[in-house]
Amino acid sequence: MKEIYLGVDVGSVSTNIVVMDSEKNVIDTLYIRTKGKPIEALRIGLRQIKDKLEKDVKVSGLGTTGSGRHLAATMLGADIVKNEITAHGVAALNIVPDVKTIIEIGGQDSKIILLRDGIIYDFAMNTVCAAGTGSFLDRQAERLGIPIQEFGSLALKSKAPVRIAGRCAVFAESDMIHKQQLGHNQEDIINGLCEAMARNYINNLGKGKEIKPPIIFQGGVAANVGIKKSFEKLLGSEIIVPQFANVMGAIGAGLLAREEVRKTGKTKFLGLEIADSSFNVKSFECESCPNMCEVVEFYRDEKLVARWGDKCGRWSNVQISQEDEKLA
């Protein structure tokens, strides 16, 4: 029977699932819009995976990452749960073993990860400013009436680049409108937006950091050739965009799951049939101390299976017994 491993990356914008074989080859990838419903996105993803897989295939391990990694781990039964920095780093090292810099830009956040001798030693994240994320480009493409898929190729046609203020999404938008009113053509404005985004990233996340090649560009925005060219121009170095750039977090989670299962000899994965179960989340406020933590309770098929959210571990560290389930 053929062994496969699943990597799951649950983010605020998308839920990505990767299927890989025991030789670390990616067999299939899924990109699903989370739409504020991570549980439903995971159920849809698992059902699609189940329908695609051959009958002689066995899921030997599963890893989760992303902002919804703990929820996904509880729901599916994960062998390993890792943050996005680690997952992206592991995925990049698997493709370019001597990678020194990872540029990662997604829909709602962006990151820079620095590695030396195969070890992550520094990183920075932007989760606040929209000007450094893919949502900013989506908004401007919509404003210009251009499909986001064509944004990068149009930027490459620019003959006279226009400088657009990129330190803030609001200012960038105002500046773009001003440049339109001055009569600059669309390709030059689009190229200016790409350069503004790359400049914003380097000035914010890259400030004070030694950005050395090889450099890998990951995340959904990596598909934008205009942004890639802008980074190459500003950094004076070639930028590598891997084949599965938009699901690298999930790839890293799958690789880590494979490594973990090879150590333990068994998997905690609950099976693809888990997609047919019912899930429910409840919460209560713990009044045991001034922290007043919101404790989340996770139910599978009306059975309490996990708690989290407390700072002291009063609830999350306690093994859920049959008596707890009756009280719940």
N, C-alpha and C positions, 0 to 999 in steps of 0.2 A: 504494500500500500504506500502511495506517495505521500510524503510529509510536507505540509505547508505551514507557514507562520503568518499571523495577521498583525498588522500595525495599525493602530487607530489614533487619529489626531482630531480631537474635538475642540473646535474654536468657536468664537462668537459669530463668525460669518459662515464658515464651512466646516463640515465633518468629512475627513478624508480617511479612507480605508485602503490599505495596501495588502496584497497577497503576494507572498514570496516563497520560493521553494527552499529546500535545505542547503542549496548552493548559493544562496543570497540573491538569486535572480528574481526580478519583479515579474510576476505572472499577470497581475491585473491591478488596476487602481480604480477607486471610486471617489467622485467629488460630489458631495451633497450639500445643499444650502441648509444650514442649521435652522434659520428662521426663528430663533428663540425657543426651539423645541428639540434639545439635544437627544432626549430619549427616543422621540419619534424618528429623528434622523438616523440614529443607530439601528433602530428596528428595520427601517427601510433598507439601510446599507447591508445588514446581515441577510435579509431576505434575498437581495440581489446577488450577494456572494453565493448564497446557498443554491440559487437557481443556476448560476454559471458553473459551479464546480462539478467536476466529474465524480462519479460514484466511488471510485477507488482512491479517494483523497481523504486524508486525515489531518485535521487542524491540530498541530502538535504544540502550539504556543501562541500567546497573544500579549501584546504590550500596548499601553496607552500613554498618550501625552496630550498637551494642549490645556487650555483653561478648564475644560470639562473632564480632565483625565481621571479624577477620583470618582466622579459619577459613572463614567464609562467602565472603570475597573470594577466597581461594585456591581454594576448591571451585568457585565459579561463574564467576569471572573478572569482578571488579568494576572499574568505571571510577574509582570514588572510595571511599575508606574514611575515615569520620569518627566521632569520639566522639559520645556521646549528647547532650552539652551543645550542640554545634554543630548536630546534626540537629534537636533539639527547637526550638532557636532559629530556625532557617531555616523550619521548618514553621509556627511561630507567626507569624512576620513575613509569611508568605505569606497568612495569614488576616486578621490585624490588624496592618497596617504600622507603627502607632505603639505597639505593645505595649511595656510597660515592665517587667512582672513575669510570669514563668512559674512556676506551681506544678505540679510533676509528681510524682505518686505512683503507683508501680507495685506489683507483687506483693512484690518483695524489697528495693526501695530507693526513695528519694525524693530530689528535687532542687529547688532554687530557682535560677532564672536571672534575672538583672537585665539589662535592656537600656536603653540610652539612645541616641536618634537612630539606631535600627536596628542598633546594635552591642552585642554581648555584652561587658559590662565586669566582671561579677562573678557568681559562682555558688558553691553549696555542695551537698554530697551527703551523704546518710545511708545507709550500707551496713551499719551495725552494729546499731542499735536497732530491734527488730521493732515497737515501738509506733507507729512512724511509717510503716508500710507496709500494703499491702493484705492481706498474710497475717495480720496481727493481727485485722483485721475478719472475715476468713474464719473464723478460729478461734473468735471470739466468737459469730458467727452460728451456727456448728455447735453451740457449747455451749448456746445459747439455743433451738436447734431451729428456726431461721428460715432460709429460703432467702436467700442473700446478695443476690439481686435485689430482695427486699422490704425490706431493711435500711433504706435511705434513706427510703422512703415511710412506714415506720412511725415513724421519727424525727420526721417532720413533724407527726405526730399528737400529739406530746407537749404536755401542758398545764402540767406542773410539772417542768421540767428538773432532773435530778439531777447534781451535780458528782462526777465520777469522776477519781481520780488518773491522770494520763496520762503521767508522765515515764518510766515503765518498763512494759513489757508484763506482767511478773510482778505488779507492784503494781496495775496497772489491772484485771487479772483478779481478784485478791483483793478489790479494792474493789467490783468489780461483783457478786461473790458476796455480799459483806457487804450491799450495797444491796438485793439480792434477798431476803435473810433479814430485812431490816427491813420488807419488804412493799411496796416501790416497784413500780409497774407496769412492764410490759415496754417500752412506748413511751418512758417517761421515762428508763429505763436505757439504751436504745439511743441516744436523743438525747444522753445524757451521754457515751457512748462516742464519738460523732461529734465532740462539742465537745472532748473530751479529746485526740482525735487531731489536730484542727486546732490546738489550743493547743500541743501537743507540737511540731508542725511549726514554728509561728511562734516559739516560745521557743528551739528548737534551730537549725534552718536559717535562720530569719529574724532571729536575734539580731544586733543592731547594723546591720541592713540597712534601707535605705529602700524599703519596699514601696509602690510607687505604681501607680495605675491608668493605662491599662487592664491588667487582670489576666486571664490565661488559665489555665485549669485543665486539665491534660493527664494522660494515664495512665489505666489501668483504673479507678482509684478515682474518677475524675471522673464516672463514671456514677452515683455515689451522691449523690442529691439532698440527703441529710442532711448529708454532709460539705460540700457546696457551700454550703448555708445556714449552717453553722457558721463557715466561712471568711468569708462575707459579714457575719455578725454581729460577728466579732472584728476584721475589718479595716475595717468600715464602708464597704464599696465593693462594687459589682456584680462578680460573677465570671463570665467568659465561658467556656462549655464548648463547644468546637467539635464539629462533627458526627462527626468521626472521632478523638475524643480519645484512644482507646485505642491508636491506631497512628500517632501523630504522629511518632515517631522514624523509622518506615519512610517516611512521607511526606517528611520532611526529607531522607532518604537518596536518595529518588527525584528530588527537586527538584535536589539537588546533582549527581546523575548526569546529569540533563538539561543542566545548565549546563556540566559538564565535557565532555560529548560535543559540544556545540555549539562548544566551543573547539578540540578536537582533530580533529573531523570523522570520528571512528571509535570503535567500542566494543570493549572487551576481553571482553565477555560471551561465554561459551563455548556458549551455546544451551540451549534448554529440554531437549534430548535428554541433557544432562549428568546429569539425574535418573536415567537408566538405567545410569550408570557405577557401578563399585564403588570405594569409598574405604576407606583404611586409614591409621591413624596409629601411628607407632612413635616411640620416644625413646631417647636415650642420654645419658650424663653426660660432658661434655667435661672432660678432665683437663689442659688446656693451661695453666691458671692456678688460683689458690686459689678463684676464684668457683665452680668446679664446676657450671657452668650445665647445666640440663637442656635439651638440644636436641631439638626436635620435628621429625620428618620426616613429610611428608604425601604419600601415594601415591594416584594416580588410575589405576585399571585396572592395578594392580601396577607403575606407573611413578612414580618419585620426581619430584615437581614443585615442592616447596618445603620450606624449613627455617626454623624460627624458635625463639626462646627464649634465644639467646646474647646477652650484654650487649655484647660487643666487635664483633660482626658477622663473626667468623671463619667462621662457617658460613652465616648468613642472607644475607650480602652477596655470596656467591660464586655465580656463575651455574652452575646445575646442568648438567653436561655428560654426554655419553653414558657416559664413563668412570666418573663418579660413580654413575650408575645401575647399572652393572655391579658396582661395589664394594658398593653398598647391597643 
